[in-house]
Each structure stands twice: as C-alpha cells, then as structure tokens.
Amino acid sequence: MKPLSECFLYGIVDMGYVSRELLPTITSQLLQGGADIIQLRAKGYMPREVLAIALEIAPLCRAAGIPFILNDHPELVREAGADGAHVGQDDLPVSEARRLAGPGAIIGKSTHSVEQAIAAAAESPDYIGFGPLFATPTKPDYSPIGTEQIREIHRRLSIPIFCIGGIKRSNLQKVLNEGARRVVIVSDLLQAEDPTRRALDCRSLLKIQWASQTS
C-alpha cells in the first residue's frame, strides 16, 4: 500500500454527489487518474449500509495499492477491508478511533484552524485535514478559513497536512502557491465531465509543486 508520505491527491467519493450504482465506476476513474487516497463519505447512511458500500470499493483500492479510508465508522474498518478512518472535530478522539479501527489503521482528523490543528497533532493522528479553505457545498455550515495560514501550519507541524474545502483545478495553483503540499478535492473531481482526466491534471500540478519544494 502506498505510504502517506507519497500521497498528494486525496479523493473523496461522497454519496451526496454520486449515486450508489455509480460509486464503483467513479472510484475506478479516480484511481486511474492517480488519486493517492480514496475516502468513502456516506453521511446519513446506517452503519450496515456503509459497510455494504465499503465492501464494493475496498477491493478496487486494494488492487491499486491505494489506502481506503472510511469517513467516521472506525468500528467498521476491519470488517470493511478498509485501511483506516477519518474523524471530525466533534467525533471520537483519535485514540478511541484507533482502538476501534485496529492495529495499523490510518486515522485522520479534520481541523478548521491553526489552534485545532496543533491540538489534533497532539493526539497523534496519521494526518490531518485543514480547512475549509473556500466555501464549499460539501460542508455549507463551515466558514472558509482562507489560505493565509497554510504556510504557518506546515511550519509548525510535521505530519501530513491535506488542505481541503472548495479546492478545484481552477484554484489549485493558488493553493499550492500559498504553501500547500497535499490536497483533498471532492466536487471538482466527482462532477467533472472526465474525472480521470481531471484527477490526472490535478495530480500533475501536485507533483510539480512537490518536486520544486523538495529540490
């Protein structure tokens, strides 16, 4: 499985955008486009429904050697064949999510400010999400935090940081110019006419940025 240190483009298959019957197809398209991590977000679905859906996606990610993450539901990680879980600010502590998910599971946590990010890092997650940078229909109740704190959070923390929230191909270069190294892209991939090509394009920009930062 690809290590987090080599993961730049985080794709979320969000059932608010994708119908159940199209989930395997869109997942395959994102994997073909170079998504380094896939997360299943199925808000409002019962745990058994989430499990059934996850069991369809897990083999695709496993065959591609890409980590598969469940949004919430760390208790389903092992049964679903997933590689980890992602928890929000109001969800379980990282330690409890890790206990439920089992040994070796990847645990990520959402953060919405520098202060939250620093507090989350003290819980020792494997990565954090940082945002939303821009307004996004995926999380309409959250106020965008902008891009000004991206460099600061990367300076203060050494764990992988995935910037998230309203990121699209059209503003990705701006986000990278502000210091981002890894990003989560949701609607811009899922609603693209060609999700594979859109993912390839975004992944290419991320690789160029990473090379320039590490050279």
C-alpha positions as CSV (number, residue, x, y, z in Angstrom):
1,M,0.0,0.0,0.0
2,K,1.2,3.5,-0.9
3,P,2.6,5.2,2.2
4,L,1.1,8.5,3.3
5,S,4.5,10.3,2.7
6,E,3.9,9.7,-1.0
7,C,0.2,10.7,-1.1
8,F,-0.7,14.1,-2.5
9,L,-4.1,13.9,-4.1
10,Y,-6.9,12.7,-1.7
11,G,-10.2,11.9,-3.4
12,I,-13.5,11.5,-1.6
13,V,-16.3,9.5,-3.1
14,D,-19.2,11.4,-1.5
15,M,-22.6,10.0,-1.8
16,G,-24.0,13.5,-1.7
17,Y,-22.7,13.8,-5.2
18,V,-22.5,10.2,-6.5
19,S,-25.3,7.6,-6.7
20,R,-24.8,4.2,-5.2
21,E,-24.8,2.4,-8.6
22,L,-22.0,4.8,-9.9
23,L,-19.7,4.5,-6.9
24,P,-17.5,1.7,-8.3
25,T,-17.2,3.5,-11.6
26,I,-16.2,6.9,-10.1
27,T,-13.8,5.2,-7.7
28,S,-12.1,3.4,-10.6
29,Q,-11.9,6.7,-12.5
30,L,-10.3,8.5,-9.6
31,L,-7.8,5.6,-9.2
32,Q,-6.9,5.7,-12.9
33,G,-6.4,9.4,-12.5
34,G,-3.8,9.0,-9.8
35,A,-5.7,9.6,-6.6
36,D,-3.4,8.6,-3.8
37,I,-6.1,8.0,-1.2
38,I,-9.8,7.3,-1.5
39,Q,-12.3,8.1,1.2
40,L,-15.9,6.9,1.3
41,R,-18.2,9.6,2.8
42,A,-21.7,8.3,3.2
43,K,-23.4,10.8,5.6
44,G,-26.9,9.8,6.7
45,Y,-26.4,6.1,5.9
46,M,-26.8,3.4,8.5
47,P,-23.6,1.6,9.5
48,R,-24.7,-1.7,7.7
49,E,-25.3,0.3,4.6
50,V,-21.9,2.0,4.8
51,L,-20.4,-1.5,5.3
52,A,-22.1,-2.9,2.2
53,I,-20.9,0.1,0.1
54,A,-17.4,-0.1,1.5
55,L,-17.1,-3.7,0.6
56,E,-17.7,-2.7,-3.0
57,I,-14.9,-0.1,-3.0
58,A,-12.3,-1.7,-0.8
59,P,-11.2,-4.3,-3.5
60,L,-10.7,-1.6,-6.1
61,C,-8.4,0.4,-3.8
62,R,-6.6,-2.7,-2.7
63,A,-5.9,-3.8,-6.2
64,A,-4.5,-0.3,-6.9
65,G,-2.3,-0.3,-3.8
66,I,-4.1,2.9,-2.5
67,P,-5.3,3.5,1.0
68,F,-9.1,3.3,1.5
69,I,-10.5,5.4,4.3
70,L,-14.0,5.5,5.9
71,N,-15.4,8.8,6.9
72,D,-16.4,8.1,10.5
73,H,-17.2,4.5,11.4
74,P,-13.8,3.3,12.7
75,E,-15.6,0.3,14.1
76,L,-16.2,-0.9,10.5
77,V,-12.7,-0.6,9.3
78,R,-11.6,-4.2,9.7
79,E,-14.9,-5.7,8.6
80,A,-15.0,-3.5,5.5
81,G,-11.4,-4.2,4.5
82,A,-10.6,-0.5,4.8
83,D,-7.2,0.9,5.8
84,G,-8.4,3.5,8.2
85,A,-11.0,6.1,9.3
86,H,-11.3,9.8,9.3
87,V,-12.9,11.6,12.3
88,G,-14.2,15.2,12.7
89,Q,-13.7,17.7,15.4
90,D,-16.9,16.5,17.2
91,D,-16.3,12.8,16.7
92,L,-14.3,10.3,18.6
93,P,-10.8,11.1,19.9
94,V,-8.0,9.8,17.7
95,S,-7.0,7.2,20.4
96,E,-10.6,5.8,20.5
97,A,-10.9,5.7,16.7
98,R,-7.5,3.9,16.6
99,R,-8.7,1.4,19.2
100,L,-11.8,0.6,17.2
101,A,-10.2,0.5,13.8
102,G,-7.5,-1.9,15.0
103,P,-3.7,-2.2,14.8
104,G,-2.0,-0.4,11.9
105,A,-5.1,1.5,10.8
106,I,-4.7,5.0,9.4
107,I,-6.5,7.7,11.4
108,G,-7.1,11.2,10.1
109,K,-8.7,14.2,11.8
110,S,-10.4,17.3,10.5
111,T,-9.2,20.7,11.7
112,H,-10.5,24.2,11.0
113,S,-7.9,26.5,12.4
114,V,-4.2,26.5,13.4
115,E,-5.2,26.0,17.0
116,Q,-7.3,23.0,16.2
117,A,-4.6,21.6,14.0
118,I,-2.0,21.9,16.8
119,A,-4.4,20.3,19.3
120,A,-5.2,17.5,16.9
121,A,-1.5,16.8,16.2
122,A,-1.1,16.2,20.0
123,E,-3.5,13.3,19.6
124,S,-1.0,11.7,17.1
125,P,-3.2,11.1,14.0
126,D,-1.5,9.9,10.9
127,Y,-2.6,13.0,9.0
128,I,-4.9,16.0,9.4
129,G,-7.3,17.8,7.1
130,F,-7.0,21.6,7.2
131,G,-9.9,23.7,6.0
132,P,-12.3,24.5,4.5
133,L,-10.1,27.0,2.6
134,F,-13.0,28.1,0.4
135,A,-16.8,28.0,0.7
136,T,-18.0,24.6,-0.3
137,P,-21.4,23.0,-0.7
138,T,-19.9,19.8,0.8
139,K,-19.8,21.5,4.2
140,P,-22.1,24.5,4.0
141,D,-22.2,25.1,7.8
142,Y,-18.4,25.8,7.9
143,S,-17.0,29.2,7.4
144,P,-14.0,29.3,5.0
145,I,-10.7,30.0,6.7
146,G,-8.8,31.2,3.6
147,T,-5.3,30.3,2.5
148,E,-3.2,32.7,4.7
149,Q,-2.5,30.1,7.4
150,I,-1.3,27.3,5.1
151,R,2.4,28.2,5.4
152,E,2.2,28.6,9.2
153,I,0.6,25.2,9.8
154,H,3.2,23.5,7.6
155,R,5.9,25.3,9.5
156,R,4.5,24.2,12.9
157,L,3.6,20.6,12.2
158,S,5.5,17.8,10.6
159,I,2.6,15.3,10.0
160,P,1.0,15.1,6.5
161,I,-1.5,18.0,6.1
162,F,-4.2,17.8,3.4
163,C,-5.8,21.1,2.6
164,I,-9.5,20.8,1.9
165,G,-12.6,22.8,1.1
166,G,-13.6,24.2,-2.2
167,I,-10.4,23.3,-3.9
168,K,-10.8,22.9,-7.7
169,R,-8.5,22.7,-10.7
170,S,-9.1,26.4,-11.2
171,N,-7.8,27.4,-7.8
172,L,-5.3,24.6,-7.2
173,Q,-2.3,26.6,-8.3
174,K,-3.2,29.4,-5.9
175,V,-3.5,26.9,-3.0
176,L,-0.1,25.4,-4.0
177,N,1.5,28.9,-4.2
178,E,0.3,29.5,-0.7
179,G,2.3,26.5,0.5
180,A,0.0,23.5,0.3
181,R,1.7,20.2,-0.4
182,R,-1.3,17.9,-0.3
183,V,-5.0,18.5,-1.1
184,V,-8.4,16.9,-0.9
185,I,-10.6,17.5,-3.9
186,V,-14.3,16.5,-3.9
187,S,-16.9,18.0,-6.1
188,D,-14.5,19.2,-8.8
189,L,-13.4,15.6,-9.4
190,L,-16.8,13.9,-8.9
191,Q,-18.7,16.4,-11.2
192,A,-16.1,16.6,-13.9
193,E,-17.0,15.5,-17.4
194,D,-14.0,13.2,-17.3
195,P,-13.0,12.5,-13.7
196,T,-9.9,10.6,-14.7
197,R,-8.5,13.4,-16.8
198,R,-9.3,16.0,-14.1
199,A,-7.6,13.9,-11.5
200,L,-4.5,13.4,-13.7
201,D,-4.3,17.1,-14.3
202,C,-4.5,17.9,-10.6
203,R,-2.0,15.2,-9.7
204,S,0.4,16.6,-12.2
205,L,0.3,20.0,-10.6
206,L,0.9,18.5,-7.2
207,K,3.9,16.5,-8.4
208,I,5.5,19.6,-10.0
209,Q,4.9,21.5,-6.7
210,W,6.3,18.8,-4.6
211,A,9.4,18.5,-6.8
212,S,10.0,22.2,-6.5
213,Q,9.7,22.2,-2.8
214,T,12.0,19.3,-2.2
215,S,14.7,20.1,-4.8
